[in-house]
Amino acid sequence: MIQHPIAPVYDAESKILILGSFPSVKSREQQFFYGHKQNRFWKVCAQVLGCAVPESTEEKRNMLLTHHIAVWDVIASCEITGSSDASIRNAVPNDLSCILSHADIRTIYTNGSKAHQLYQKYIFPVNGREAYLLPSTSPANAGYSLERLAEAWKVIRESL
């Protein structure tokens, strides 16, 4: 079993929560979300929010919190081969109550279909909060260009 090594990003002002599935190998190495340089999460968010693409962990955290965005993952621990969401087995979900009780989360989004599937299976039955599926920013989602992702993800700006 691999344990999720990254603390959630949120504060009392967070209005939306974006959930991935489980950190990639690169993210686990860097100890921060969406660490693979081919993942388009930071580029998409910066484009949608109208700001520069953050480079450092501190810049990334500041961009999220400045725009009232919380980020975490659905899974707390699992068996996983490399970074493959498809290989996730024996998943244990994260307890979102720490975020939901301290922040005014109005909308929850999932980054990709695996995160959404895991949310529906493990978390929705517990908290009853609907989550909205966004197309994955992973490089494995080659069917979506950066422009197409930004178009789909602009709903996060509209939710703020």
Residue pairs with C-beta under 8 A, 6 or more apart in sequence:
1 77
1 78
1 79
1 90
1 92
2 22
2 28
2 77
2 78
2 79
2 80
3 76
3 77
4 22
4 23
4 73
4 75
4 76
4 77
4 94
5 23
5 28
5 31
6 23
6 27
6 28
6 31
6 32
6 33
6 73
8 70
8 71
8 72
8 94
8 98
8 99
9 33
9 61
9 64
9 65
9 69
9 70
9 71
9 72
10 17
10 65
10 70
10 71
10 72
10 99
10 102
10 103
11 65
11 70
11 102
11 103
12 102
12 103
12 104
13 65
13 68
13 103
13 104
14 65
14 68
14 69
14 70
14 99
14 103
14 104
14 105
15 68
15 69
15 103
15 104
15 105
15 106
15 107
15 159
15 160
16 68
16 69
16 70
16 105
16 106
16 107
16 108
16 109
16 156
16 159
16 160
17 69
17 70
17 71
17 72
17 96
17 99
17 100
17 103
17 105
17 107
17 108
17 109
18 69
18 70
18 71
18 109
18 110
18 111
18 134
18 156
19 71
19 72
19 73
19 74
19 108
19 109
19 110
19 111
19 115
19 119
19 131
20 33
20 34
20 71
20 72
20 73
20 74
20 110
20 111
20 112
20 115
21 73
21 74
21 75
21 85
21 88
21 111
21 112
21 114
21 115
21 118
22 73
22 74
22 75
22 78
22 80
22 85
22 88
22 91
23 33
23 35
23 73
24 34
24 35
24 36
24 39
24 83
25 82
25 83
26 35
26 36
26 37
26 83
27 33
27 34
27 35
27 36
28 35
29 35
30 57
31 57
32 57
32 60
32 61
33 41
33 60
33 71
33 73
34 41
34 42
34 137
36 83
36 139
38 139
39 137
39 138
39 139
40 137
40 138
40 139
40 146
40 149
41 111
41 137
42 53
42 54
42 60
42 63
43 53
43 146
44 137
44 146
44 149
44 150
44 153
45 63
45 64
45 67
45 69
45 153
45 156
46 52
46 53
46 54
46 63
47 146
47 150
48 150
48 153
48 154
48 156
48 157
49 63
49 67
49 157
51 63
51 67
54 60
54 62
54 63
64 70
64 71
67 160
68 160
69 156
69 160
70 99
70 103
70 105
72 94
72 96
72 99
73 94
73 115
74 91
74 93
74 94
74 110
74 115
74 118
74 119
74 122
74 123
75 88
75 91
75 92
75 93
75 94
75 118
75 122
76 92
76 93
76 94
76 95
77 91
77 92
78 88
78 89
78 90
78 91
78 92
79 87
79 88
79 89
79 90
80 87
80 88
80 89
81 87
85 112
85 114
85 115
85 138
85 140
86 114
88 114
88 118
91 118
91 122
93 118
93 122
93 123
93 126
94 123
96 123
96 127
97 127
99 105
100 127
100 129
106 159
107 132
107 159
108 119
108 129
108 130
108 131
108 132
109 131
109 132
109 133
109 134
109 155
109 156
110 116
110 119
110 131
110 132
110 133
110 134
111 134
111 136
111 137
112 133
112 134
112 135
112 136
112 137
112 138
112 141
113 133
113 136
114 136
115 136
116 131
116 133
119 131
120 131
123 129
123 131
124 130
124 131
132 155
134 152
134 153
134 155
134 156
135 141
135 144
135 148
135 149
135 152
135 153
136 144
137 149
137 153
144 152
